[in-house]
Each structure stands twice: as C-alpha cells, then as structure tokens.
C-alpha cells in the first residue's frame, strides 16, 4: 500500500505541475485509497471506493463541457459531481465503517 | 431585535462556559475534556470545529467568484470522518489512555521518541494557531460590528472577551459544551438559510436556468477554477484534515471507541447539511446578480451579508448571525485550547524544562494566546487572511504524514518525521509567500503541493530504511 501511495503521490505531483487533470484525478483517488488501506479492514470497501470515484472523476475530466440539462435543471456533470462525489461516498466508507466496525475493533 | 438576540446568545455561551469551571480538576479535564465524550458530543464538537466562519461567509463568496468548482473544498466531507476513524481514532485514543498523552506533540514524542520532531511540531502548531485564531477574531469583529452597529475593533474585543472568558475558565470542557450548542445552532441556521436562499432565487431549476443562460461555466464541475485546482482542493481537504490538530485532538477525547461506530456517517450527514449554505446562498446570489435583481457585489465575501440584509426576515437574520458567530467561536475555542496546551506543555518540554501541567497554567497560557492573536491581528492587518490560509496548509503539510501514516506504519522513524516536518513546513510557508507576492504560477495550490511533497519525503525516508531501524511504534 505504501509503494502504491508513493506512486500515486508522484502522479499527483506530475499532474499538478504539468496541469494533467486525468493523471491528477487518478493520483488523488489512488492516494486516498492507499492511505486508508493502511487500516481499513475491508478490501471490498477500498476497491468499491476507488472504482466509483475514479469513474466519476474521469467522466468529469473528459465530459465537463457537457451542458445537457438533467434533474433540477443542472448540467449533467454538475449533478453527477454533487451526487457522485458529495453524497454517494457516504454510502461507501462511512456506512461501510459501521458495517465492518466489529472487524476493525477486533483488529482482524 | 437582532442585536439583542446576539448579545443574549453571547451571554448564554459565556454562562455555559463559566458553569463548567468546576468540572476542571486537572490537565486531562482542561485539555481533553476528561476523555468523556460520547457519540453525539464528538460529532457536534468535531463538526463545529471543522466548519469555521469560512463555510458561512467565505464559501458563498467563493461560489459567487468561481462557481461550483469552489465546492471541491467541502465535497470530501462525506468520507473524511471514516478516514479519521480508521487512521487516527485507535492510536490517538490509546496514546491518550495508556501513554498519558494530552496533546499532538505529546503523541509525536511518544511515537517517534524524538524531542526535535515534537518541538518542531509544537512550533508549527503555535504559528498556525496564532494565525488561525487571529483570522477567527477578525471575522467575529466584522460580524459583530455589522450586527451591533459598532467599530470592528469593538466587535473584536467583545467577541474575544466572551471567547476568552469561557475558554480560559472552562478549558476544553467548556469548549465541548458550547460546541454542542453552537453545532446545533449551525445545523438549524444552515438548513433554514439554504431553504430560504433557494426559494428566493426561484427554486433550483430557475437558479440553474438563469446562471446557464448568462454564464454557463459557473455550473460546470470545475467552475471558473479549473480541474487541477479543484482536484488539488479535493485532495488537500480530504487528506489534510487528518493533520488538523484541533480535529485530531477530538479523537483523544472519546470515552470509548465503541461510541465511534456511527460517527463517520452522522458526521458526514451533519457536515453535508452545514455546507448547504455554501451552495444555497452562493448559487442564489449569483443567479440574482446575473438576472439583474441584485447589483454586483463589491467583494465576493459580501454574498451572505448582502443576501441576508436584502432578503431575509428579521428572525432568520438573527438565526443566521448566531450561526456565523457559533461557527467562528467553535473553531476559535478549539484553537485556543490547542495553543494553550502547546505553550504550557510542549514548548517547555522541547526546551528541556518541566511542562507546566496544572489547570492554572493552562488558563494563564490561554490568556497569553489570546493576547498574541490580538497583537497579531492588529500588527499585520493585511496579512491576517494570509495567515489563515497558511494555517490550514501548514498543519496539513507538517502533521498529516506523522499522524495518518506514522501512527499506522511501524517502519516510520524519527528521521521520516523530521524530513517530513522540514519539507512540509518550508514548502508551505515558501509556497504561500511566493503565491501572495504574485510569483506562483502553478495551477496546483501551494498548500496542496506542500502536502504532497511532505508525504513523499516521509515515505521516501521511511521506505529507504532497513526493517530493523529504530521503530518505536507502541503496540497499537
């Protein structure tokens, strides 16, 4: 996990300095997952979080210009950002934390 | 009505603080609230200390200036609570219970066995706390001056008096009790302001249509800030939150780890509710200005005050100002306590002297800290906002690797800690200074760059060492 974290941070650094959003997005999500992987007791939660956020981020990076209106009259990427990055992660990690709490407490 | 309501609220907070004075029987009570926090108190105290006045004032202003992209600053609120529990809760709780740690520099000393790292962290915390506290006092001065129709300095002194009174008398016990009240006020205020702001703008659909017809980029996922800056904000606030001493400190105050089972999702829901004000007021004001109902703002930070003064009924204004004062004070009291602990304990120990481990010294150094913050606010007026920005970045870059990685990775050593502290502190201060002078050209904000460099330094030094290196990780 620590080598993955290091590689992800280096990707973020390169993406940030040379303004490469896709690399930066992948680096950021991977770094957060690798860091959390130091103590998160469930690989499923790590993978689910990574797949979900990576998918949403790549959509946002490549489709940010899409102005098609969707629910509430918001452009589709804006709606996806609010639902996918702001609200949905509650169901993955915080609820996942409660569900895997006994394993975490037991240190298994 | 509004001035009377705010004055009554301030008196109530001071009274709650003074009522808790008797509950301080020793340093553990004064700095860690006796380690008696349950689920709801931990949630409300954590939320209210994270959500400063910036969420009410700076957030809507930033939305007005750069659009939806500004929201990346708070968007990670939905999952940082889980990271906090997984990475920090157990080691910090155990170090407070078993090693007698009272402060974050205590934890660093116990973990790395290195007085230099602990002292360096104490100095970084002190610098950040004074800057941050000065920003909070200035913000409170501006709000109280508006509400009470007085000068900013009278507002600052009135707010400081109340804050200093309850923080000094009641320590962290008072801070927690008042945080619970303040957190509840914040939640009610933000929810009602959001609903009112959206209604005033004609509903989400109309707000969106007006903005899209005039300036559609504002509702793009990156707003006017650009993807790299937004992604950097996302990472900085998701990971950098783990290095904020006033937040990490709360994990040391929990009575029993079992209480934390539902902490992450309750914290997430309450922080999401709190950040609604950012979206609601920011988008509504932008739409009202673009639609010609409201004149363009002279300064983006006026978004919430202009909106309230122009559209809100008196009762909502009173509640909104109480919410803003609550947000500022609840962050300020946590900083004051963390700073007083550094002055009373950590600085002395770093100099090889006996820590001043009594409640009386805690109170004395609380007063000293407020004095330093007031002097700072007065002497470097134009730099107070800079100090506030620097504060978060400095905490994130200096402390996140030592706490989030170091407490969970046995191979991390004192050398990793020293390298990370040095790289993080220097790059955070240099980056923000160069940025303020106008020479910083990268899209990635300096605070995020400093955090990434500091994490890399920590890992490179740690991974470069052999496995039998001087590991001092307690049995966690």
HADDOCK unambig.tbl for C-alpha pairs under 7 A between the chains (distance, minus, plus):
assign (segid A and resid 6 and name CA) (segid B and resid 456 and name CA) 6.31 0.50 0.50
assign (segid A and resid 6 and name CA) (segid B and resid 459 and name CA) 6.81 0.50 0.50
assign (segid A and resid 9 and name CA) (segid B and resid 452 and name CA) 6.25 0.50 0.50
assign (segid A and resid 9 and name CA) (segid B and resid 456 and name CA) 6.86 0.50 0.50
assign (segid A and resid 13 and name CA) (segid B and resid 452 and name CA) 6.99 0.50 0.50
assign (segid A and resid 16 and name CA) (segid B and resid 228 and name CA) 6.22 0.50 0.50
assign (segid A and resid 16 and name CA) (segid B and resid 443 and name CA) 6.78 0.50 0.50
assign (segid A and resid 16 and name CA) (segid B and resid 444 and name CA) 5.21 0.50 0.50
assign (segid A and resid 17 and name CA) (segid B and resid 442 and name CA) 6.21 0.50 0.50
assign (segid A and resid 17 and name CA) (segid B and resid 444 and name CA) 6.78 0.50 0.50
assign (segid A and resid 19 and name CA) (segid B and resid 228 and name CA) 6.17 0.50 0.50
assign (segid A and resid 19 and name CA) (segid B and resid 443 and name CA) 6.80 0.50 0.50
assign (segid A and resid 21 and name CA) (segid B and resid 227 and name CA) 6.00 0.50 0.50
assign (segid A and resid 21 and name CA) (segid B and resid 228 and name CA) 5.48 0.50 0.50
assign (segid A and resid 24 and name CA) (segid B and resid 228 and name CA) 6.99 0.50 0.50
assign (segid A and resid 25 and name CA) (segid B and resid 231 and name CA) 6.37 0.50 0.50
assign (segid A and resid 28 and name CA) (segid B and resid 235 and name CA) 5.96 0.50 0.50
assign (segid A and resid 36 and name CA) (segid B and resid 83 and name CA) 6.22 0.50 0.50
assign (segid A and resid 36 and name CA) (segid B and resid 87 and name CA) 6.84 0.50 0.50
assign (segid A and resid 38 and name CA) (segid B and resid 408 and name CA) 6.59 0.50 0.50
assign (segid A and resid 39 and name CA) (segid B and resid 86 and name CA) 5.69 0.50 0.50
assign (segid A and resid 39 and name CA) (segid B and resid 87 and name CA) 6.10 0.50 0.50
assign (segid A and resid 40 and name CA) (segid B and resid 86 and name CA) 5.97 0.50 0.50
assign (segid A and resid 60 and name CA) (segid B and resid 221 and name CA) 6.90 0.50 0.50
assign (segid A and resid 64 and name CA) (segid B and resid 220 and name CA) 6.23 0.50 0.50
assign (segid A and resid 64 and name CA) (segid B and resid 221 and name CA) 6.26 0.50 0.50
assign (segid A and resid 72 and name CA) (segid B and resid 204 and name CA) 5.91 0.50 0.50
assign (segid A and resid 72 and name CA) (segid B and resid 205 and name CA) 4.90 0.50 0.50
assign (segid A and resid 73 and name CA) (segid B and resid 205 and name CA) 4.84 0.50 0.50
assign (segid A and resid 73 and name CA) (segid B and resid 208 and name CA) 5.85 0.50 0.50
assign (segid A and resid 73 and name CA) (segid B and resid 209 and name CA) 6.56 0.50 0.50
assign (segid A and resid 74 and name CA) (segid B and resid 208 and name CA) 5.83 0.50 0.50
assign (segid A and resid 77 and name CA) (segid B and resid 220 and name CA) 6.83 0.50 0.50
assign (segid A and resid 77 and name CA) (segid B and resid 221 and name CA) 6.06 0.50 0.50
assign (segid A and resid 78 and name CA) (segid B and resid 219 and name CA) 6.38 0.50 0.50
assign (segid A and resid 78 and name CA) (segid B and resid 220 and name CA) 5.84 0.50 0.50
assign (segid A and resid 78 and name CA) (segid B and resid 221 and name CA) 5.02 0.50 0.50
assign (segid A and resid 81 and name CA) (segid B and resid 221 and name CA) 6.46 0.50 0.50
assign (segid A and resid 85 and name CA) (segid B and resid 75 and name CA) 6.72 0.50 0.50
assign (segid A and resid 86 and name CA) (segid B and resid 75 and name CA) 4.99 0.50 0.50
assign (segid A and resid 86 and name CA) (segid B and resid 76 and name CA) 6.59 0.50 0.50
assign (segid A and resid 86 and name CA) (segid B and resid 78 and name CA) 6.05 0.50 0.50
assign (segid A and resid 87 and name CA) (segid B and resid 78 and name CA) 6.50 0.50 0.50
assign (segid A and resid 89 and name CA) (segid B and resid 78 and name CA) 6.05 0.50 0.50
assign (segid A and resid 89 and name CA) (segid B and resid 79 and name CA) 6.16 0.50 0.50
assign (segid A and resid 90 and name CA) (segid B and resid 78 and name CA) 5.18 0.50 0.50
assign (segid A and resid 90 and name CA) (segid B and resid 79 and name CA) 5.93 0.50 0.50
assign (segid A and resid 90 and name CA) (segid B and resid 265 and name CA) 6.26 0.50 0.50
assign (segid A and resid 90 and name CA) (segid B and resid 268 and name CA) 6.69 0.50 0.50
assign (segid A and resid 93 and name CA) (segid B and resid 79 and name CA) 6.08 0.50 0.50
assign (segid A and resid 93 and name CA) (segid B and resid 82 and name CA) 6.05 0.50 0.50
assign (segid A and resid 94 and name CA) (segid B and resid 79 and name CA) 6.07 0.50 0.50
assign (segid A and resid 94 and name CA) (segid B and resid 82 and name CA) 5.15 0.50 0.50
assign (segid A and resid 94 and name CA) (segid B and resid 264 and name CA) 4.77 0.50 0.50
assign (segid A and resid 94 and name CA) (segid B and resid 265 and name CA) 4.69 0.50 0.50
assign (segid A and resid 95 and name CA) (segid B and resid 265 and name CA) 6.03 0.50 0.50
assign (segid A and resid 97 and name CA) (segid B and resid 82 and name CA) 6.40 0.50 0.50
assign (segid A and resid 98 and name CA) (segid B and resid 261 and name CA) 5.13 0.50 0.50
assign (segid A and resid 98 and name CA) (segid B and resid 262 and name CA) 5.75 0.50 0.50
assign (segid A and resid 101 and name CA) (segid B and resid 261 and name CA) 6.12 0.50 0.50
